[in-house]
Amino acid sequence: MKYNWIESMFPTTAVCSVSISRTITQDEWEKVYEETLSLACDLDLCSVEDIDFHGFTAKCFARPKEIKENYFGPVQYWKADGLYSERVGVAPVKFFRKLDDGECGQPKGSAFLGYAYDDESLSFSILGHQLEVPHYISSILALAFLIEARLPDKAFVYGDFDYPLAVEAVEKINKHLKNKIGLPIICRPEALMALVKETDCSEKEKHELFKNTCIKQAAQKKEAATQKYDVECTAELFNYRKGNSIDPELVKLLKETFDILAGAKKQNGYKYLSTLSPNEQIRGLARHAGFIPICDVDWQHIINHFENHKDSLERYYPLFMVGCESYSSTSNIVRALLINDDLHEFCKGL
């Protein structure tokens, strides 16, 4: 099942949290932590890293790995800053290996009761950030659902995401699991009601708790058939291949942007860099650009292009002169032109 979305910047947001019972042990948590880390790449997650490219360092998206730092003592964690294949960065989500002493080993208190009573002595919460970008949301939801499934009674997922997104998240992660998971409790009314009945709330409070927590399946509206193109929005330009059809309005925007970029070659900076070696050219562009939301493999592709093509400066100089840290249509076009040779050739012919 595919969760349908149309690019409008970030058309979908959601909040997902996981209540963790303080009865959890470090060993129980660490097993789940290790599994989340092992699945990070499969779920297309990435983190922003400083990568050394044998001559210069560039900040870019890379596959997540465990980070070891020292904050009044050793700390180990991994983080997700966005989606690798879509080159989209969002607010980071962190998973820490070690629980604090006060977070584990308590004698009683389920994760659900801690959530239901809003009692921090029974449970604590992880995640909780507002998530953006649909495919990123489903990846983080997938990890949250995994934690709940692997820690029965000691983890409980809650949030404001919808049912189709929950289904997509489960399907996404199950492709990579031998021990499959199901939908979270809040998407299964009977299972949720069984937990609600265990509370000592009044009948009215139980009704409100169930109503405010349950995520029910709703009838899906049928979408009207529309003409489809291989590339319909700027976010899809990264995956353009020679011969793909592109929406005519997007073609117009590509031509306008490409024509504007061409003017950068008249700058003195271009004339100066053209006197340097390819290695010095790419290092000079990297210093000027700062952080560009592209991947480590994209940087390597650009470096290889400078090593093997005499016209690399002509192609890349205008693109590096444009700030593209934000996620606008122009930024998507510039970043796609940086990494996609087929798209660059297409635009040259417009």
Disulfide bonds with the S-S distance in Angstrom:
none
